[in-house]
Amino acid sequence: MKSDKLQDAMGMVDEALIERANKIPKKKSKFRHIRWTAPIAAALAIIIGLGVFFSMKGNNNPAILNTYAVSQAEYPEMAKYPASIGGFVYSEEDYDKWRDSLRAQEEYMGQGENLAGFFQSTASEFLGECETDNKVYSPLNVYMALSMLCETAEGETRQQILDLLGAEDIETLRTQAHAIWNANYRDDGAVTSILGSSLWLDEELEYNKDVINTLSENYYASVFRGRMGSNGYNKAYANWLDEQTGGLLKEYTKDASLSPETLLNLVTTIYFQAKWDGEFEARDNTNQTFHSTTGDALYEFMNQRITYGDYYWGEKFSATKKDLRESGSMYFILPDEGYTPQDLLCDKEAMSFITAGKGWEQNKSLRVNLSIPKFDVSSDTDLISGLKNLGVTDCFDMKSADFSPLLSDKTDACIDSINHKARVTIDEKGVTAAAYTELHLAGSAMPPEDEIDFVLDRPFIFVITGTDSLPLFIGVVNNP
């Protein structure tokens, strides 16, 4: 298909964006959302090819993504953490640039203080039934996915999502989500904390360009378009997921695909990597018994004495934390004897600490002899049941779902799956974690005007053919 015909068929990118696509910017702004490069895409039979940000190096082929790209998000630029020799920074200028880039984010801080209710209710719902299996959940990742989904919905479908997210209206949600994204973004060489999002569109459908542009501009969403279910499109999708999650979730991405019935696929990702503020020494590791619900077993434990450690407690738990260099902290919460993690997930006080440990009144500073097993845990969670329990129901019902802001009113559509994959691994040096949430928007095709009831309620014949259309099997079913 020629590029001008494809542009008409898409009917979604406004003229201003097309004009920018034909210009190579002389200088990149600090917080620019989408970067448009030279129009190489004519050779690739798409509107335009875009420069792409890839901070996590992998085995991916950017050309595969460019083949289907409508736009690819450019994330905010950050000055790199200055190199040091013997612990002393040798370039004060580099250090000042780095500190200035962090200060640029300060205006976005503190915008998620009203999300405690969302974090507590969803954590209890999605983690509560894991008595023997490991489970990992990224509240921030799911928050961004639901925020984007809310932009595509209308009526009661939108209101149910707004209620869960604790937002008064879509404008308030949009502003808050944008601020939270920027407040949690880091890619400076010291900390990697990258939130990604993308829309995967079907080449045969038309979408509301205003909604697509809103998602691109406010949620840093990359936009791709291709034939759902095709090998090339599936490969591009898996490549994007691997790139955005640092290859940490290949266990799940190897099977990632876009089914032919999918009208739109919306996916959000998060990749996080930070070092301990004071690494563990491998020579101090010991083999110790871990008492799991399925039995005792020996594991490798990391050990460290923290002279001025933070110790927290509640009615049913105690906790401590290990700080991360130039970043936040990792909290370790231990249920008291006689209680389980599931008990804490159902306890109001414990959940208040779990979702907002900072500023907890019941704490003191003391020497903490920390001993923790090295672990690598991952999980794949179906979120539909939990979201329904939390009041988000209409988006899963073809008759009730309203996605008219994104699709034609004549297109019946609903969410047929929401899956959340996550993995966290820790070792002597630090923490590496990744997650992604994918939402599949499926639809029903308009049936022809004529119809017939074809009911196989009496003996019938079946034929199975091979690749050359010759019959491989023929049978008669008299009594199924």
C-alpha positions, 0 to 999 in steps of 0.5 A: 500500500502506498504511504499516502493511501495508508495515511488516509486509511489511518485517519488518525495523525493530525497535520501538525504531527505530519509536518513535524515528521518532515523536519529534523529537530536542531535541538531536543528539548528536555521534556519533549514527548515524541521525537519525529525523525526524517521520513524514512517510513515511505520505504517501510510502507508506513507513514513515518519512522521515528527515532526510538529511545532504548536504554536497555540493550537487548537482541532486538531489531529496531527495524522491526518496530520501525516497520509498524511505528506511527510514533515512538515515545521519547522520554525526558533527557537526564544528565548522567550520574558523574563518574568518580575515582575513589569515591570522589567526583572528579567533575563538579560541572557534571555533578551540577548538571546531574543535580539540576536534572533531578531538581527538574523533576521536583515539581512532579513529586508528591502527586500520588499521595491520594493513591493509598486507597488504590494501592491498598485495595488492589494489593489486597485483591491481587496478592491475597490468594497466594498461600503457596506460590510467589506473587509479584504486583506493580501497583504503579504499572497497573495504575498507569494501564487503568489510567490509559484505559480510562481515556478510551472509555466513556459513561459508566465504563469510565466512571467505574475506573475513575472511582477505583483510581480515586479521581474526580474526572478524566482531566484530574486523572490525566494531570496526576498520571502525567506527574506520577510518570515524570516523578518516577522516571530515572535513567541517569546511570545511577538508577534505572526506573523507566515507565513505558506504554504503547498502543497496538492498533489494527490496520483495518480499523479507524481510531479517534486521533484525538484520543491517540494523541492524548495518550501519546502526549500525556502518557508517553505512549508509542503507537504501532499499527499492523495486521493483528495476528501476523508474525511480523506484528507479533515479533515487533510486539514481543521485541518492544516488551523485551526492550522496555523490561530489560529482557527480564520477563522473557519467560512471558514475552516469548509467548506474547502475541496479538490475536486476530480478534484484537481491536486494540492492545494497550500495554504499560511497562516498568523496568527498575534497577538500583544498587544497595546503599552499602552492598552485601559482601558475598563472603558473609553469605550463609546457607540457612533454612527457610521455613516455607508453607511447603516445607523447610529448605536450605537457601543462600542468605545475604547477611549485613550489620546495619549500625543505624537501621530503621526498625518498624512494628505494628500489631501483627508485624515488624519491618526494616528497610535497606536503602537504595543508592540515589533512589528509594528503599526496599522494605522487608516486612515479617509477620509476627508468629502465628500470622501469615502474609495473607493475614497482613494483606487483609489487615488495615494497619499492616496495609497502611504500612505496606503501601506507605511505610515512609513516615510510620510513627512506630519506629526507632533507630537501632542496630539491625543484623539483616539476614535475607535470602537471595531471591528471584520471584515472578508471577503472571496474574489475571486481573479481571476477577480482582477488578470486578471485585473492586467495582470495575465491571462494565468494561468486560461486558460487550453490552455494557462497555463504552469505548466510543471515545476511541472507536466508532459507536457502531463497534461493539468492544470490551476488554477480554483480558488483562494480565499482569506479569512481574519479576523481582530479583535481588543479589549482593549488589542490588535490585532488578525488577520489571513488570508489564500489564497488557489489556486486550480490547476485543470486538464483535464483527457486524453480522450480515443481514441474512442469518441461519440457525445451523444446529448440529443436533442430529447425525452429521459428517465432518471432513478435515483437510490438509495444507493442499486441501486434500481430505485427511479425515472424513467421519460420520457422527451418529452419537457424539 
